[in-house]
Structure formats: C-alpha cells, structure tokens
Amino acid sequence: MFDYVDETAINNDQGKRSQKLFAAVVLAALDDAIADDKKYGNGVDSIARWARSRDGREVLMCAGIEPTERCVKGMMEFVDRGVRTSVALSREESERQQAAKAA
C-alpha cells in the first residue's frame, strides 16, 4: 500500500518539475521576442507566430497554459511593453507598478 502512495507522490512531483521546465521555455521565448523587438522590431509578430504554431501550442499546454487567442494577445502585449521577464517578475517591479496605479 505504501509503495502505491510513494509512486503517486513521485509521479506528481515529476509532473510538476516538467511543468516548471516548460514554463521556463515560455519565459525564454518571451525574452527572445523582446530582444527581437528591440533589435529588429518584429518581436510581437514572432511571439504570435510561435504561440500559434503547433510547437508553441504544445509547449504552452505542457506549461499548464491554455493556448487560446486571449493568451496569444496577452503574450503580444507583454512583448510590446518591452520589459524582460526577469524584471517583470521581480518584487521591485511589482511594487513600482502598484505605486504607479495608486498615483
């Protein structure tokens, strides 16, 4: 009986780790699109093309993100803002955005 519980816990843990790995791939794709947008001006189009592609949809699903058109538009808006994911996910950036909303 305990073997079944241990096996289930291990499988669940592996699933969460793989989901985090695919989420990191999505963040890297966003960073690449932001870099392309700054360098060539086509980052918004490239992330939209990637997210709508077969591979992009598969990566998004494995990351736990539903690849809908709303998701694609959100990714396009994120790239259009031009803030790198490491900065956007930091505590300082979220505090700055909250202060800007309050003002």
Sequence and secondary structure as in RCSB ss.txt:
>XXXX:A:sequence
MFDYVDETAINNDQGKRSQKLFAAVVLAALDDAIADDKKYGNGVDSIARWARSRDGREVLMCAGIEPTERCVKGM
MEFVDRGVRTSVALSREESERQQAAKAA
>XXXX:A:secstr
 HHHHHHHHHHHHHHHHHHHHHHHHHHHHHHHHHHHHHHTS HHHHHHHHHHSHHHHHHHHHTT    HHHHHHH
HHHHHHT  HHHHTSHHHHHHHHHHHH 
